[in-house]
Amino acid sequence: MDIGSSFTYMFEDENWIKKLLIGGIVTIIPIVNFAALGYLVQVIRNTRDGHPTPLPEWDQFGAYFMDGLWIFLIILVYMIPVILLACLQGIGTAALGSNKDAESVVGILSACFSCLMGLWSLVFAVLVPAILIRYAEVGEFMAGFRFSEVFSVITANIGSYIVVLLLMWVASFIGQLGIILCVIGVIFTSFWANLVGGNLIGQLAAQIRQSQPTM
């Protein structure tokens, strides 16, 4: 796995400024930003397939949008437990919050709900690369819920999988620092972090494909 190239490959594309600017702008527009998720899927596919210039053109916007829509729906389904817990937390706080005698109960319940939400969000974050690899492979909504296939991606090369997770979180942290640069940061660094993650996931997918040609 070429870790260094994951952080810089996009700058080797002769049209990288245009592609990143378009991606950054698309990312901050509600609904339209589904296309940015789909673009990420294409980055994964290009990297997995050994494309010499893995940064795609923006000439398949409709296809990117549909891929991104399916990814968003997969994420939404996985987040249902968090949404339900947040609703229960809000209802409990509203119902008992005004009762001073129940303040301790509200505090305990709220802490429990927050822990459960955090735990589930962490579990989902760990699953994300495997889900994206499976979706990029078959292009189907249900690919995100064939759990035996998702877990097989994780266990196929767990060492590289952990490395990919850690580096994606590092890239995300660096991307968030771009907020300090105001508009430039929002348009550029967050999208750059997604491209780093896409390349890392694509390299992992290529490794797994070599070890499991029938994946």
Wavefront OBJ file of the C-alpha trace (Angstrom):
o trace
v 0.000 0.000 0.000
v 1.435 3.361 -1.075
v 0.413 5.579 1.822
v 2.305 8.652 0.681
v 0.641 8.787 -2.722
v -2.808 8.745 -1.122
v -2.197 12.242 0.234
v -0.704 13.704 -2.959
v -1.941 11.752 -6.016
v -4.685 14.267 -6.783
v -2.098 17.013 -7.356
v -0.440 14.931 -10.089
v -3.556 15.271 -12.262
v -3.096 18.087 -14.774
v -6.656 19.264 -14.109
v -6.534 18.867 -10.341
v -7.421 22.490 -9.562
v -10.611 22.339 -11.626
v -11.605 18.919 -10.301
v -11.051 19.821 -6.660
v -12.821 23.168 -6.976
v -15.846 21.530 -8.587
v -15.821 18.834 -5.914
v -15.534 21.349 -3.121
v -18.410 23.450 -4.446
v -20.596 20.384 -5.012
v -19.852 19.189 -1.471
v -21.346 22.293 0.173
v -24.613 22.312 -1.835
v -27.412 20.322 -0.157
v -28.819 17.402 -2.169
v -26.409 18.137 -5.019
v -23.643 16.955 -2.699
v -24.805 13.361 -3.222
v -22.706 13.600 -6.386
v -19.593 14.160 -4.263
v -20.262 10.825 -2.535
v -20.648 9.171 -5.921
v -17.407 10.781 -7.075
v -15.721 9.187 -4.057
v -17.031 5.789 -5.164
v -15.498 6.348 -8.607
v -12.167 7.260 -7.008
v -12.297 3.932 -5.168
v -13.032 2.075 -8.402
v -10.310 3.854 -10.374
v -7.715 3.213 -7.676
v -8.783 -0.408 -7.257
v -8.487 -0.977 -11.005
v -5.056 0.645 -11.227
v -6.167 3.624 -13.307
v -3.096 5.787 -14.049
v -5.046 8.959 -13.184
v -7.479 7.897 -10.445
v -9.041 11.359 -10.121
v -12.182 11.123 -12.327
v -13.542 13.788 -14.606
v -16.836 15.409 -13.638
v -18.471 14.294 -16.892
v -20.693 11.615 -15.316
v -22.543 13.831 -12.868
v -25.811 11.895 -13.081
v -24.098 8.569 -12.373
v -22.170 10.094 -9.467
v -25.392 11.538 -8.073
v -27.168 8.163 -8.129
v -24.233 6.352 -6.529
v -24.093 9.063 -3.893
v -27.819 8.820 -3.270
v -27.554 5.079 -2.611
v -24.600 5.643 -0.279
v -26.564 8.318 1.586
v -29.518 5.949 2.004
v -27.227 3.199 3.284
v -25.776 5.639 5.821
v -29.283 6.755 6.803
v -30.387 3.182 7.509
v -27.319 2.546 9.656
v -28.000 5.779 11.564
v -31.607 4.841 12.456
v -30.558 3.579 15.934
v -28.784 6.887 16.614
v -31.802 8.867 15.413
v -34.160 6.833 17.604
v -31.926 7.177 20.652
v -31.641 10.938 20.097
v -35.422 11.195 19.876
v -35.859 9.181 23.077
v -33.249 11.326 24.778
v -35.054 14.488 23.719
v -38.460 13.185 24.767
v -37.142 12.054 28.152
v -35.439 15.384 28.794
v -38.565 17.315 27.816
v -40.857 15.122 29.920
v -38.748 14.983 33.069
v -36.472 17.990 32.745
v -38.817 20.326 34.610
v -39.070 17.913 37.553
v -36.248 18.669 39.974
v -36.728 15.316 41.698
v -36.033 13.558 38.403
v -32.926 15.545 37.454
v -30.560 12.740 38.446
v -32.593 10.184 36.486
v -32.610 12.449 33.436
v -28.860 12.913 33.725
v -28.198 9.164 33.953
v -30.524 8.341 31.059
v -29.061 11.101 28.926
v -25.534 9.856 29.617
v -26.532 6.281 28.753
v -28.194 7.345 25.515
v -25.153 9.451 24.585
v -22.821 6.505 25.231
v -24.960 4.189 23.116
v -25.109 6.721 20.282
v -21.359 7.221 20.435
v -20.691 3.476 20.487
v -22.941 2.795 17.517
v -21.446 5.709 15.563
v -17.969 4.298 16.226
v -19.027 0.829 15.043
v -20.468 2.322 11.870
v -17.330 4.389 11.270
v -15.297 1.167 11.393
v -17.632 -0.473 8.867
v -17.607 2.415 6.377
v -14.558 1.378 4.286
v -15.878 -2.185 3.939
v -19.333 -0.922 2.968
v -17.857 1.407 0.352
v -15.691 -1.386 -1.066
v -18.694 -3.681 -1.426
v -20.834 -0.946 -2.980
v -18.063 0.033 -5.400
v -17.794 -3.614 -6.400
v -21.460 -4.343 -7.144
v -23.195 -0.930 -7.255
v -26.242 -2.107 -5.310
v -28.013 -0.627 -2.279
v -28.166 -4.012 -0.541
v -24.390 -4.396 -0.815
v -24.159 -2.356 2.366
v -26.251 -4.883 4.274
v -24.784 -8.203 3.160
v -22.988 -8.467 6.453
v -21.033 -11.624 5.694
v -19.496 -9.877 2.673
v -18.870 -6.667 4.605
v -17.111 -8.539 7.409
v -15.127 -10.606 4.917
v -13.631 -7.355 3.614
v -12.512 -6.458 7.144
v -11.062 -9.861 7.950
v -9.399 -10.373 4.546
v -6.556 -8.025 5.496
v -7.296 -6.655 8.929
v -3.858 -5.064 9.338
v -4.247 -2.933 6.210
v -7.865 -2.246 7.144
v -6.831 -0.737 10.478
v -4.147 1.338 8.754
v -6.732 2.657 6.288
v -9.108 3.595 9.114
v -6.423 5.438 11.057
v -5.153 7.322 7.999
v -8.691 8.286 6.982
v -9.228 9.780 10.432
v -5.914 11.627 10.163
v -6.907 13.020 6.751
v -10.302 14.027 8.126
v -8.634 15.870 11.004
v -6.336 17.692 8.587
v -9.341 18.499 6.417
v -11.165 20.046 9.357
v -8.214 22.351 9.972
v -9.103 23.955 6.658
v -12.126 25.545 8.301
v -9.629 28.014 9.766
v -9.107 29.218 6.203
v -12.834 30.004 5.986
v -14.286 29.563 2.478
v -11.057 28.217 0.999
v -10.935 25.543 3.689
v -14.544 24.478 3.221
v -14.181 24.248 -0.546
v -10.777 22.591 -0.635
v -9.526 20.655 2.391
v -12.632 18.654 3.302
v -13.000 17.383 -0.247
v -9.262 16.660 -0.349
v -9.661 14.512 2.796
v -12.412 12.508 1.073
v -10.142 11.938 -1.922
v -7.408 10.668 0.389
v -9.880 8.237 1.942
v -11.120 7.115 -1.464
v -7.598 6.316 -2.620
v -6.770 4.406 0.559
v -9.982 2.392 0.297
v -9.306 1.721 -3.379
v -5.821 0.413 -2.598
v -7.290 -1.836 0.078
v -9.908 -3.092 -2.389
v -7.131 -3.924 -4.871
v -5.270 -5.926 -2.220
v -8.400 -7.857 -1.305
v -9.237 -8.509 -4.947
v -5.769 -9.989 -5.477
v -6.200 -12.291 -2.493
v -9.847 -13.053 -3.271
v -10.244 -12.851 -7.066
v -13.928 -13.787 -6.852
v -14.808 -10.848 -4.553
l 1 2 3 4 5 6 7 8 9 10 11 12 13 14 15 16 17 18 19 20 21 22 23 24 25 26 27 28 29 30 31 32 33 34 35 36 37 38 39 40 41 42 43 44 45 46 47 48 49 50 51 52 53 54 55 56 57 58 59 60 61 62 63 64 65 66 67 68 69 70 71 72 73 74 75 76 77 78 79 80 81 82 83 84 85 86 87 88 89 90 91 92 93 94 95 96 97 98 99 100 101 102 103 104 105 106 107 108 109 110 111 112 113 114 115 116 117 118 119 120 121 122 123 124 125 126 127 128 129 130 131 132 133 134 135 136 137 138 139 140 141 142 143 144 145 146 147 148 149 150 151 152 153 154 155 156 157 158 159 160 161 162 163 164 165 166 167 168 169 170 171 172 173 174 175 176 177 178 179 180 181 182 183 184 185 186 187 188 189 190 191 192 193 194 195 196 197 198 199 200 201 202 203 204 205 206 207 208 209 210 211 212 213 214 215
